[in-house]
Amino acid sequence: MKEKKKIDKERQMAYDSLPPSIKENLTEEEKQLFLSAEQWPDSLFEKLEEFIIKE
């Protein structure tokens, strides 16, 4: 059985604040990556690029 990674509360709040049109564009896998991955795939960055602030 696959162990679910702990979901970060700040990431959950960030996900919840995304516009519905963006959330509908994410696959279930991308949603899980958004919430718990240490590193996002390029495809997720591309979908979220207008919301990401580069340092």
N, C-alpha and C positions, 0 to 999 in steps of 0.2 A: 504494500500500500504506500502510495506517495505521501510524504509528509508535507503539509502546507507550511510555508514559511510564515513567520509572524508578520502581520501587517502593521506597518508603521502608521501611527495615528495622524501624523502630519501629512503623510502621503495620501491617506484616506480622505482627509479634509481637502487636499488639493484636487484629488480625483472628483470628489463630490462637487467642487466648484467649477469644473469644466462644463462648457455648454453642452446641452444634450446632443447636438449634431456631432460634436467631437467624440463623445462617449459612444455613440451609436456606430462610429467608424472603427472603434477598437474591437479586436477579437477578444475572446475570453482569455486567451494566452497573453495578449498584450496588456489586458487589464491586470492580470496577476503579476506581470513583469513590472508594470507601473507601480503597483502597491508593494512589491517585495524584492525586486531584483537589485543586486548591487550595481549592475551595469545594464543599461538599456540597449537593445539592438538599434541599428540605424533606422529601420523602418518605423520604430516608435518615435524616435526623435523627429523624423520627417512629418509624421502626423501631428506632432505637438509643437512644431518649431515656432509657431506664433506665440506660444505661451512660455517658451523657455528663454530665460535671461542668461546670456553667456557672460562669464566672468573674465 
